[in-house]
Amino acid sequence: MKDRLRSGGTGVGARILIGLLRFYRSAISPLLPPLCRFEPSCSCYSIEAIQQHGAFRGSWLTMTRLLRCHPFSKGGFDPVPIKED
């Protein structure tokens, strides 16, 4: 059971979060000006983080990324950290 919880974004919570993020990317994001200073964008980063690390850790990584994404940030390339086994 623990292995399944640590296996990444395969759980119900991860699927729900990814679905919400995909809805945001297709329905809401096109209506807003591009503000993200990072590559990949914060929403793409979030999807990738949840897929690789699961709902809890992926959400934590997303939150720390969003705190860094502001007008005074340098931005640039900021990939999702590689999952340690």
ABEGO torsion letter per residue (X at the ends): XAAAAAAEBABAAAAAAAAAAAAAAAAAAAABBBABABOBBAAAAAAAAAAAAEAAAAAAAAAAAAAABBAABAEEBBBBBBBBX
